[in-house]
Each structure stands twice: as structure tokens, then as C-alpha cells.
Amino acid sequence: MLIRTLFCLGKALFFCAWALGPAAAQAPGPLELIQTGDFDGARAALDATNATPLDRRFAEALIARAEGDRPRAIAQLREILRVRPDLVTPRRILASLLAQDEQYEAAEFQYRQLVDLDPNTANRAGYNRALRTLFSRKPFGFTASGSIVPSTNINRGTGTDIFPTDFGDFIIDEDNLGQTGVGLSLNLGAFRRFELPGGQRMQLDAKTGLILYDKAQFNQHSFTLSATLSDTKDGKSWAVTPELSRAYLAGERYYDRVAVSLARGWTLNPKTALILRGRAEYRDYTTSATLTGPRYEFGAELRRRLDARPSLTGRLAYKIGTTDSPAFHYDGVEIGARATRAFENGIQLGVGLSYETRPYRGNFTGLTFARQDNITALDFSVFNDRWTFQGAAPTYSCKLTWAQSNVAFYDYNVQECSIGFTRNY
């Protein structure tokens, strides 16, 4: 097939299937005809070879590129990748065209995909050089997103009215009961990137977000500053990210957080990647000293691309909390999986399932036993990159969480969705 045979001429990215056999010496193939500007002749040659729809679309992309019509070439290549996202050559040409068209965020995404998809070490080094060039062309940028967030339990309150203790039963006040509502979520971000000696990169990020509910006592907003130092070479990557953030609840300072995250990744083969993560953070709560203290999380993530479109990710994490109150010390284990699939019509679906068991160490206040939480979460998302408005793409996601606890305050269910738009500048 046309696209599969492109590798026969290596970096030239030329067709070779039509060059095989005795007929090749008698008549030029579609590639030669495209190179000489005989586009109608190239189309006729495709007809003579009974080319597949993908082959024809790829030829039309090359013709559009030769004519200087980058938007049409980009559109044709994107259609190919919707059907066969595993093809390297169309993605490589698409990344180059996007960079020429100054669509730097889109080009960066394609080059990062190529780093994961292409098994050729020399090619991956070339993609990383292209990424560094993109960063130098656009060292800073902005992001903005907004969404409507309907929720059955905006405060994660309990559905139980009574809190039984060793001293008797107590009525749970209304503020601790689950509250339904609809929120408006807004997020803004800015970044600045720096290329460092040896191919390493530094990115500074500033982000702010807020969510406003019809019940003002649950309004939230936050500010976050972070710096990420990273490097990717020969199928291996690492990143270090220190972070500072402050969160507010109902206009009052809720907590401050200092954190550092570590990540180490390996590309095991063209379809499989392993990522190890670690995170340590310290939270200082202004309204609840029992929650103040350090938290740690260590996890492993295995990503597997099953074939052309579906992929699967498995995750295992170990969590530790050592707050100022022994009753809130915990050791938790979480296991999860997520599957994604891209369809030819541009729709991208994702489904995830996770389960966490979190036993606490000390007895809960008023009880002769320790708290035990078991949390199950199911989420799904829908995205279609063909639907855009003024450069913004709509997204839709929902998450269902069932939190079971032997302490009534922490026994709750929530169904929450997000319907919104995201745009990069």
C-alpha cells in the first residue's frame, strides 16, 4: 500500500510500491508525477493501481503541499490519522506542516506523539530537536478553559443524618450533608519555557482557577506556581516539578501547599511505556489543624497501545498521610485502569475505573475504632476535534464516585459532569 511503502526510501518519504515490477521502467509512478507537477497524471496512475482511499488521500495531501495549500494538506493528513493513528510518515509530515503554519501547540503535540510511536532512535532524536526549535519559536503561551459543572454532591457531604458514637447518636448538621448544585468553572494559565544545555528544558507555569456555585459557601478558587525541569533521550525521560499553591473556600484562605513531584519514564517498545511517579507535599490548613501535615504518593503506570486506535493504561499507587492528628494518619492503595479509543469520525472516547482502600491508623474521635474508607470511581469522557468554535474544542466528561466509610461523615456518593471548552493561545 502507498503509505506502508513510504519507508522504502527512508528520509525522502517517497513511494516505492509503484517502482517495483517491469511496468515501473516504462511509466512514471504517482510520486514522480507529483514531483513534476503532473497532478492529474498522478491521480490517473492511482486509478490504474486500484489505490486504497487512504493512499488517495495521502496523494492529495502531497499534491496540496506541492501547491502550497497547507490548510488542505493538513486536513487530508488529519483525516488519515483519524483512521490510522499509528502511521508515522503522515504524522511526521503533518507535524512539519503545522510548524510551518505557526500552529505550534498542535505541532508540539504531533512531535510528542512521534517520539512515542516511532521505534527509530535517530528519528526520535530528530523529533526532540524539532521540539526544541518549536520552543524557541514560541517560548511562552496562555491557556483558558471554562465549563459548566452540575453535581449531585458539591461539598462531598454525607447522605446519613445520624452520627453514632460511643457516647450516643448525634444529628449531623446541614452543612455536612450532601448538597446538589451547578457550578461555573473558569481556569487560566500562562507558561514560559527555556532550553537548557544538554537538551534539558525548564518550564515555568502560573495557573489560577475558580468554581462558582449557586451556594456561595462552597465557592472555591486557587493559585498555583510551578517549575518543571525535564529531559527526554533514547526512549527515556525524567521530570522534577516543585510547586506552590494556595486554595480558598468561600473567600477565606483554606490551605497552603508546598509539593515536589518526580517522574521517570521508559519506552519499552513502540507500543508500551512505563512511568514511575512520586510526590511529596505539605498542606497547612487554616481552619482544621487535624488535616495539616505531609502526604506522600508513589505510583507506577503502564501504557499499552493495543492497535491502531485503542489504548489501555493501568495504574498502581501507594499513598501515605501523616497529618498532625493521629486519627487522620493513613496508608492507602489505589489501583485503576483507563481505556481510550479514537474513531474515524473524530470522536475520542475514554473510560476509567479505579478502586482505593484507605485504612486509617488511629481511632476516630468519639469511636473505639479507626476510620476505613473504600472509594470506587468510574469516569468517562467524549471529545471531537472536528467540532471547534473560534479555535476552542468542546469537551464532555462525567465521574461517578462511591465512597464507603465506617465513619458517617465520610460516607457519600457523587455524580459530577463537566461540559466546556478549552483553547490554547
Backbone torsions as a table, in degrees:
resi	resn	phi	psi	omega
1	MET	NA	157.2	-173.6
2	LEU	-57.9	-51.9	-175.3
3	ILE	-68.3	-39.5	-178.3
4	ARG	-64.8	-29.3	-174.8
5	THR	-88.2	-0.1	-178.9
6	LEU	-61.6	-29.6	-177.1
7	PHE	-68.1	-14.7	-178.2
8	CYS	-64.1	-22.6	178.4
9	LEU	-112.5	17.7	170.8
10	GLY	56.5	-130.3	-172.7
11	LYS	-67.0	-19.2	179.1
12	ALA	-67.5	-22.0	177.2
13	LEU	58.6	39.9	-177.3
14	PHE	-103.0	158.7	174.1
15	PHE	-73.2	146.5	174.2
16	CYS	-133.2	-10.7	-177.0
17	ALA	-60.9	-39.0	-178.5
18	TRP	-74.8	-12.5	179.6
19	ALA	-83.4	-8.1	-177.9
20	LEU	-87.5	147.7	176.2
21	GLY	90.9	165.4	-175.5
22	PRO	-67.4	-25.3	-177.0
23	ALA	-69.1	-22.0	-176.1
24	ALA	-65.7	-29.8	-179.2
25	ALA	-76.0	-13.7	-175.0
26	GLN	-98.7	-28.6	-176.4
27	ALA	-142.1	141.9	178.5
28	PRO	-67.9	147.8	178.3
29	GLY	-85.2	176.6	-178.5
30	PRO	-56.7	-38.3	-178.7
31	LEU	-62.7	-48.3	-179.9
32	GLU	-60.9	-37.7	179.7
33	LEU	-68.0	-37.8	176.6
34	ILE	-65.4	-40.1	-179.6
35	GLN	-64.1	-34.2	-179.1
36	THR	-88.0	-0.6	177.9
37	GLY	87.8	6.4	179.2
38	ASP	-89.9	77.7	-173.0
39	PHE	-72.6	-37.6	176.8
40	ASP	-63.9	-38.6	177.2
41	GLY	-64.5	-36.6	177.8
42	ALA	-64.6	-41.3	178.7
43	ARG	-65.1	-38.8	177.9
44	ALA	-64.9	-39.7	178.1
45	ALA	-63.7	-36.2	176.3
46	LEU	-63.6	-41.8	177.3
47	ASP	-59.8	-39.3	-176.9
48	ALA	-69.0	-24.1	-178.2
49	THR	-99.1	6.2	-177.8
50	ASN	53.3	48.0	-177.1
51	ALA	-63.7	150.0	178.8
52	THR	-74.2	163.2	176.1
53	PRO	-57.5	-35.1	178.3
54	LEU	-67.4	-40.6	177.7
55	ASP	-60.5	-43.5	-179.1
56	ARG	-65.5	-41.0	-179.9
57	ARG	-65.4	-37.8	179.3
58	PHE	-66.2	-41.0	177.5
59	ALA	-62.3	-39.8	178.9
60	GLU	-65.3	-34.2	176.4
61	ALA	-64.5	-41.7	179.0
62	LEU	-67.6	-36.7	177.9
63	ILE	-65.3	-45.5	179.0
64	ALA	-61.1	-39.3	178.1
65	ARG	-65.0	-41.7	179.5
66	ALA	-65.0	-31.2	178.8
67	GLU	-82.5	-3.2	-179.0
68	GLY	79.8	14.8	-179.5
69	ASP	-95.8	79.1	-176.3
70	ARG	-62.4	-43.2	-179.4
71	PRO	-57.3	-41.2	-180.0
72	ARG	-69.4	-39.9	178.0
73	ALA	-62.5	-42.5	179.3
74	ILE	-62.7	-43.2	-179.6
75	ALA	-62.2	-42.5	179.6
76	GLN	-64.0	-42.6	-179.1
77	LEU	-67.0	-37.2	177.9
78	ARG	-65.3	-36.2	177.1
79	GLU	-63.8	-39.2	177.7
80	ILE	-61.6	-44.9	-176.1
81	LEU	-72.2	-21.3	173.4
82	ARG	-66.7	-33.5	179.4
83	VAL	-84.5	-42.2	-177.8
84	ARG	-131.6	78.3	-179.0
85	PRO	-68.4	-7.7	179.7
86	ASP	-85.6	-7.5	-177.1
87	LEU	-76.0	127.1	-174.7
88	VAL	-81.7	-45.0	-172.5
89	THR	-62.5	-49.3	176.5
90	PRO	-59.6	-36.2	179.8
91	ARG	-67.9	-36.6	179.2
92	ARG	-64.5	-44.6	178.9
93	ILE	-66.2	-39.9	178.6
94	LEU	-60.6	-45.0	179.9
95	ALA	-59.2	-42.7	179.8
96	SER	-64.2	-43.7	-179.6
97	LEU	-66.1	-39.3	178.3
98	LEU	-63.1	-39.8	177.4
99	ALA	-65.1	-41.9	177.6
100	GLN	-63.2	-31.9	-179.5
101	ASP	-85.5	6.0	179.0
102	GLU	62.0	27.7	171.4
103	GLN	-94.2	73.3	-166.5
104	TYR	-68.0	-38.5	179.9
105	GLU	-65.1	-42.8	179.0
106	ALA	-65.4	-40.3	178.4
107	ALA	-64.6	-40.5	178.3
108	GLU	-60.8	-43.0	177.9
109	PHE	-59.0	-45.0	-178.2
110	GLN	-65.7	-40.8	178.7
111	TYR	-66.2	-36.9	177.3
112	ARG	-66.4	-36.5	175.0
113	GLN	-62.8	-39.8	179.6
114	LEU	-64.8	-37.7	177.5
115	VAL	-58.4	-36.8	179.7
116	ASP	-79.9	-32.4	-171.8
117	LEU	-88.0	-38.4	-170.7
118	ASP	-82.6	120.1	-179.1
119	PRO	-76.1	-11.4	-176.3
120	ASN	-76.4	118.4	-176.8
121	THR	-62.4	-42.0	-179.8
122	ALA	-64.1	-39.6	178.0
123	ASN	-63.6	-41.3	179.6
124	ARG	-62.3	-37.6	176.0
125	ALA	-62.7	-37.7	176.9
126	GLY	-65.8	-37.5	178.2
127	TYR	-65.8	-38.9	178.2
128	ASN	-66.4	-34.4	175.1
129	ARG	-66.1	-39.2	178.0
130	ALA	-64.3	-37.9	177.6
131	LEU	-63.4	-41.0	178.9
132	ARG	-64.2	-36.2	177.1
133	THR	-64.9	-42.0	178.0
134	LEU	-61.4	-42.0	-179.6
135	PHE	-63.0	-36.6	179.6
136	SER	-70.6	-29.2	178.5
137	ARG	-76.7	-34.5	177.9
138	LYS	-135.4	83.4	-176.5
139	PRO	-77.4	-8.4	-179.9
140	PHE	-140.6	163.8	179.8
141	GLY	-170.8	176.1	-177.4
142	PHE	-135.5	151.8	174.8
143	THR	-131.5	150.8	177.5
144	ALA	-147.6	140.7	177.4
145	SER	-148.7	152.1	177.1
146	GLY	-146.1	147.8	-178.6
147	SER	-156.4	157.3	170.9
148	ILE	-97.0	132.5	-173.6
149	VAL	-125.4	88.2	172.6
150	PRO	-77.2	138.9	-175.7
151	SER	-145.0	143.7	175.4
152	THR	-85.4	-8.7	-176.4
153	ASN	-157.6	80.2	-172.2
154	ILE	-71.3	-23.8	-178.2
155	ASN	-105.8	5.5	-178.6
156	ARG	54.8	41.2	179.5
157	GLY	-83.4	162.0	-176.9
158	THR	-77.1	158.2	174.1
159	GLY	-99.5	5.9	-178.6
160	THR	-100.8	135.4	-178.3
161	ASP	-85.5	-23.4	-172.3
162	ILE	-117.0	137.3	174.9
163	PHE	-110.6	99.4	-179.4
164	PRO	-78.2	132.5	178.7
165	THR	-131.9	177.0	177.2
166	ASP	-70.1	-14.5	-179.4
167	PHE	-100.7	0.0	-177.9
168	GLY	130.8	178.8	-179.8
169	ASP	-96.2	137.5	-179.4
170	PHE	-121.7	144.0	177.0
171	ILE	-80.8	128.3	179.6
172	ILE	-78.2	128.8	-176.7
173	ASP	-68.9	162.1	-171.6
174	GLU	-61.9	-34.8	-178.0
175	ASP	-63.7	-23.0	-179.8
176	ASN	-95.8	1.2	174.2
177	LEU	-89.4	154.0	-178.9
178	GLY	-61.6	135.5	-178.5
179	GLN	-121.3	127.6	175.4
180	THR	-83.6	157.2	178.8
181	GLY	177.1	173.0	177.2
182	VAL	-124.7	128.6	-178.3
183	GLY	-112.3	157.3	172.5
184	LEU	-112.5	116.6	-177.1
185	SER	-106.1	130.2	177.6
186	LEU	-129.7	135.9	-179.3
187	ASN	-137.5	135.1	176.7
188	LEU	-127.9	145.6	178.6
189	GLY	-148.9	154.9	175.9
190	ALA	-141.7	146.7	178.9
191	PHE	-138.4	157.2	175.0
192	ARG	-137.7	126.7	-176.1
193	ARG	-112.1	147.2	179.4
194	PHE	-133.7	135.3	173.5
195	GLU	-92.2	126.7	-176.5
196	LEU	-108.3	162.1	177.6
197	PRO	-57.3	145.4	179.0
198	GLY	82.7	8.4	178.0
199	GLY	86.3	1.0	177.8
200	GLN	-75.8	159.6	-177.4
201	ARG	-131.3	147.0	174.0
202	MET	-124.2	130.2	177.1
203	GLN	-128.1	126.8	175.8
204	LEU	-101.2	132.7	-178.3
205	ASP	-126.3	140.1	171.2
206	ALA	-128.1	127.2	-176.2
207	LYS	-135.6	147.8	172.6
208	THR	-140.9	145.0	-180.0
209	GLY	-148.9	152.9	176.3
210	LEU	-146.5	154.6	173.7
211	ILE	-137.1	123.8	-176.1
212	LEU	-109.7	128.0	179.5
213	TYR	-109.6	167.1	173.9
214	ASP	-72.2	-9.2	173.6
215	LYS	-113.1	103.5	-168.8
216	ALA	-61.4	-25.5	-177.8
217	GLN	-67.1	-11.4	179.4
218	PHE	-107.7	5.4	178.7
219	ASN	-62.8	143.0	-177.7
220	GLN	-134.3	146.7	167.0
221	HIS	-151.6	157.9	-173.6
222	SER	-150.8	160.0	176.1
223	PHE	-132.7	137.7	-177.3
224	THR	-138.5	133.9	172.5
225	LEU	-120.8	134.5	179.9
226	SER	-147.9	158.6	176.3
227	ALA	-136.0	129.4	-178.0
228	THR	-119.1	121.8	172.8
229	LEU	-103.8	125.9	-174.0
230	SER	-144.2	164.3	177.4
231	ASP	-155.9	144.9	177.5
232	THR	-136.8	121.8	179.2
233	LYS	-150.7	136.6	171.3
234	ASP	51.1	43.9	177.8
235	GLY	75.6	10.6	178.2
236	LYS	-124.8	146.9	-178.9
237	SER	-145.9	156.1	173.1
238	TRP	-149.4	157.0	179.7
239	ALA	-152.5	143.1	176.2
240	VAL	-128.5	128.0	-175.9
241	THR	-133.9	103.7	167.6
242	PRO	-81.1	151.4	-172.0
243	GLU	-148.8	141.2	172.6
244	LEU	-124.9	137.0	178.7
245	SER	-150.1	157.9	176.3
246	ARG	-137.8	134.1	-178.4
247	ALA	-120.2	144.6	179.7
248	TYR	-122.4	145.7	176.0
249	LEU	-129.2	122.7	-178.6
250	ALA	54.6	37.1	176.4
251	GLY	83.3	-6.1	-179.8
252	GLU	-107.6	143.5	179.7
253	ARG	-60.2	128.0	-176.1
254	TYR	-99.3	-55.1	175.8
255	TYR	-157.7	158.4	169.8
256	ASP	-110.8	146.1	-178.2
257	ARG	-134.6	134.7	171.7
258	VAL	-119.7	128.0	-174.4
259	ALA	-144.7	158.0	170.3
260	VAL	-139.6	134.8	-179.2
261	SER	-119.7	143.5	177.7
262	LEU	-125.3	143.7	177.0
263	ALA	-143.3	140.9	177.3
264	ARG	-137.5	126.5	-175.3
265	GLY	-127.0	150.3	176.3
266	TRP	-135.0	134.1	169.7
267	THR	-88.2	105.9	-175.1
268	LEU	-75.2	-36.9	174.6
269	ASN	-160.6	175.3	-175.8
270	PRO	-57.2	-17.9	-177.8
271	LYS	-112.0	-5.9	-171.3
272	THR	-132.6	135.8	177.0
273	ALA	-136.2	145.5	177.7
274	LEU	-119.6	132.2	-179.8
275	ILE	-130.2	128.5	173.8
276	LEU	-107.0	136.6	-177.5
277	ARG	-130.9	149.6	173.4
278	GLY	-143.6	146.8	-179.3
279	ARG	-148.5	135.7	174.2
280	ALA	-128.3	135.8	-179.9
281	GLU	-145.8	155.9	175.7
282	TYR	-126.4	125.2	178.9
283	ARG	-111.5	134.7	177.6
284	ASP	-116.2	102.8	-179.2
285	TYR	-87.0	134.3	-179.1
286	THR	-85.2	-21.9	-175.0
287	THR	-109.6	-9.5	-176.6
288	SER	-147.6	97.2	-178.7
289	ALA	-65.7	-23.2	-178.6
290	THR	-66.5	-22.6	-179.1
291	LEU	-94.6	-10.7	-179.8
292	THR	-68.9	137.8	177.3
293	GLY	145.0	179.2	-177.4
294	PRO	-83.6	154.6	174.7
295	ARG	-138.2	147.8	-177.6
296	TYR	-135.5	149.5	176.9
297	GLU	-147.0	134.2	178.6
298	PHE	-130.7	132.1	-175.4
299	GLY	-147.3	160.6	175.2
300	ALA	-128.2	139.3	-177.2
301	GLU	-132.5	128.5	178.8
302	LEU	-116.9	123.7	-179.1
303	ARG	-112.3	133.7	-178.2
304	ARG	-136.1	122.0	173.4
305	ARG	-88.3	116.5	-170.7
306	LEU	-74.5	-46.1	172.9
307	ASP	-155.5	-140.3	-171.9
308	ALA	-62.4	-37.8	-171.9
309	ARG	-122.3	-40.5	-177.6
310	PRO	-81.7	152.2	174.2
311	SER	-142.6	158.8	-176.2
312	LEU	-136.6	136.7	178.3
313	THR	-126.5	130.5	175.4
314	GLY	-114.5	144.8	-174.9
315	ARG	-140.2	139.2	175.1
316	LEU	-133.1	130.1	-176.7
317	ALA	-137.5	146.7	175.0
318	TYR	-119.0	129.2	-173.3
319	LYS	-123.5	141.0	-179.6
320	ILE	-131.3	135.3	174.4
321	GLY	-127.7	126.5	179.6
322	THR	-128.6	69.5	-178.1
323	THR	-75.8	177.0	-177.6
324	ASP	-66.9	-23.2	178.9
325	SER	-100.6	123.2	179.2
326	PRO	-57.3	-27.4	-179.7
327	ALA	-65.9	-17.5	-178.9
328	PHE	-108.8	11.5	172.0
329	HIS	-74.6	135.8	-178.0
330	TYR	-146.3	160.0	170.3
331	ASP	-131.6	112.4	-176.2
332	GLY	-117.8	152.9	175.9
333	VAL	-127.9	130.2	179.1
334	GLU	-124.4	136.7	175.4
335	ILE	-128.7	139.5	-176.9
336	GLY	-154.7	164.1	177.3
337	ALA	-146.1	148.8	178.3
338	ARG	-141.9	135.0	178.3
339	ALA	-118.2	138.3	176.7
340	THR	-129.4	151.5	177.9
341	ARG	-149.6	134.7	175.6
342	ALA	-103.5	137.3	-179.1
343	PHE	-109.5	161.0	-175.9
344	GLU	-64.0	-25.0	-179.6
345	ASN	-83.2	6.2	176.9
346	GLY	96.5	-10.1	179.6
347	ILE	-74.5	136.5	175.6
348	GLN	-122.4	122.9	-178.0
349	LEU	-111.0	145.7	174.7
350	GLY	-138.4	138.7	178.3
351	VAL	-135.8	130.5	180.0
352	GLY	-131.2	149.5	177.9
353	LEU	-139.6	133.1	179.3
354	SER	-140.9	155.6	176.6
355	TYR	-140.2	133.5	179.3
356	GLU	-130.6	132.5	171.1
357	THR	-110.7	130.5	-174.5
358	ARG	-134.2	91.4	175.0
359	PRO	-83.2	136.0	177.1
360	TYR	-96.0	159.2	-170.7
361	ARG	-91.7	-47.3	-175.6
362	GLY	-93.8	157.2	177.9
363	ASN	-64.1	139.7	178.9
364	PHE	-73.1	150.1	-178.1
365	THR	-55.4	126.2	179.1
366	GLY	84.4	1.1	-178.2
367	LEU	-126.7	158.4	178.7
368	THR	-101.4	18.7	178.3
369	PHE	-142.9	162.4	-179.4
370	ALA	-86.0	154.0	178.3
371	ARG	-70.8	143.3	177.2
372	GLN	-135.9	118.5	178.5
373	ASP	-111.5	141.2	171.7
374	ASN	-130.6	119.9	-171.3
375	ILE	-121.5	123.2	175.8
376	THR	-115.1	134.2	-178.4
377	ALA	-134.3	136.8	175.8
378	LEU	-125.6	127.6	179.9
379	ASP	-134.6	154.6	174.1
380	PHE	-148.4	154.6	-177.1
381	SER	-142.5	153.5	178.6
382	VAL	-134.3	135.0	179.5
383	PHE	-145.7	142.5	176.7
384	ASN	-137.0	112.9	-176.2
385	ASP	-77.7	-0.8	174.0
386	ARG	-85.3	-18.4	-178.6
387	TRP	-96.9	106.8	177.9
388	THR	-135.2	152.4	176.4
389	PHE	-136.9	113.6	-177.9
390	GLN	53.4	39.3	177.9
391	GLY	82.3	-0.9	-179.7
392	ALA	-100.2	136.7	-178.9
393	ALA	-105.5	133.2	179.2
394	PRO	-78.0	147.9	177.1
395	THR	-134.6	149.7	177.9
396	TYR	-140.1	129.3	178.7
397	SER	-147.6	153.0	177.3
398	CYS	-140.3	149.1	177.9
399	LYS	-138.3	131.7	177.1
400	LEU	-113.0	125.5	-177.2
401	THR	-124.8	131.4	175.0
402	TRP	-118.5	109.4	179.8
403	ALA	-107.0	113.3	179.1
404	GLN	-105.2	130.0	-177.8
405	SER	-141.8	148.9	175.0
406	ASN	-83.6	0.7	172.4
407	VAL	-112.4	121.0	-168.3
408	ALA	-56.0	-34.7	-176.9
409	PHE	-59.0	-27.0	-171.6
410	TYR	-110.9	15.8	177.9
411	ASP	-100.2	108.6	-175.2
412	TYR	-154.6	165.0	172.1
413	ASN	-128.2	151.6	177.1
414	VAL	-151.0	137.3	170.6
415	GLN	-120.8	120.1	-173.8
416	GLU	-136.9	137.1	-178.8
417	CYS	-125.5	163.7	177.2
418	SER	-138.5	125.2	179.2
419	ILE	-125.6	113.8	-174.1
420	GLY	-162.4	-169.2	179.9
421	PHE	-129.0	147.9	175.7
422	THR	-130.4	138.8	177.7
423	ARG	-142.2	140.3	173.5
424	ASN	-104.8	143.6	-179.2
425	TYR	-117.5	NA	NA
